[in-house]
Amino acid sequence: MAKYQVTKSIDVRGEVCPVPDVETKRALKGMKSGEILEVWIDYPMSKERIPESVKQMGHEVLEIEEVGKSEWKIYIKVK
């Protein structure tokens, strides 16, 4: 069973900064309060940068889940 009721998922694996950050911000802009965005990444710097920029936008990072060697899913709740 899924941990979160994911509203939208984006996969930016294979991309390097600033693409994952830009795509995450773009996805969040089209979402409503309470919805959850799942972001698939494999670029380590994005694991630090995306949560920082998301918090500055006023959203909540629910979890950063390691799903493989150098692969993560970031769950973001839209505020």
C-alpha positions in Angstrom: 0.0 0.0 0.0 1.3 3.5 -0.8 2.4 5.7 2.0 0.8 8.8 0.5 -2.1 9.6 -1.7 0.1 11.0 -4.5 -1.7 13.5 -6.7 1.0 14.0 -9.3 4.4 12.3 -10.0 7.3 13.6 -12.0 10.4 11.8 -12.9 13.6 13.9 -13.4 16.1 11.0 -13.1 18.9 11.6 -15.5 18.6 15.4 -15.2 21.1 17.7 -13.4 20.6 21.1 -11.8 18.8 23.2 -12.4 16.3 21.0 -14.3 15.0 18.9 -11.3 14.4 22.1 -9.3 12.7 24.0 -12.2 10.4 21.0 -13.0 9.5 20.6 -9.3 8.5 24.2 -9.0 6.6 24.1 -12.3 4.6 21.0 -11.1 3.8 22.6 -7.7 2.4 25.8 -9.3 -0.4 23.8 -11.0 -1.4 22.0 -7.8 -4.0 22.7 -5.1 -3.6 22.9 -1.3 -3.4 19.4 0.3 -2.3 17.6 -2.9 0.9 15.6 -2.8 3.7 15.7 -5.4 6.1 12.8 -5.8 9.5 13.7 -7.4 11.9 10.9 -8.6 15.5 12.1 -8.6 19.0 10.6 -9.0 21.1 13.7 -8.8 22.4 14.0 -5.2 22.5 17.8 -5.1 18.8 17.9 -5.9 18.2 15.9 -2.7 19.4 19.0 -0.8 18.2 21.8 -3.2 14.6 20.7 -3.9 13.6 20.5 -0.2 15.2 23.9 0.5 13.4 25.6 -2.4 10.1 23.9 -1.6 10.1 25.0 2.0 10.9 28.6 0.9 7.8 28.4 -1.3 5.8 27.5 1.8 5.2 23.8 1.1 5.9 20.8 3.3 8.5 18.0 2.6 6.9 14.9 3.9 9.7 12.5 3.3 12.8 11.8 1.2 12.8 8.1 0.6 15.9 6.3 -0.8 14.6 3.8 -3.4 17.8 2.6 -4.9 21.5 3.3 -5.1 21.6 7.1 -5.7 17.8 7.2 -6.3 15.3 9.0 -4.2 11.6 10.0 -4.1 10.7 13.3 -2.5 7.1 13.6 -1.2 5.9 17.2 -1.1 2.6 18.4 0.4 1.2 21.5 -1.2 0.2 24.2 1.3 
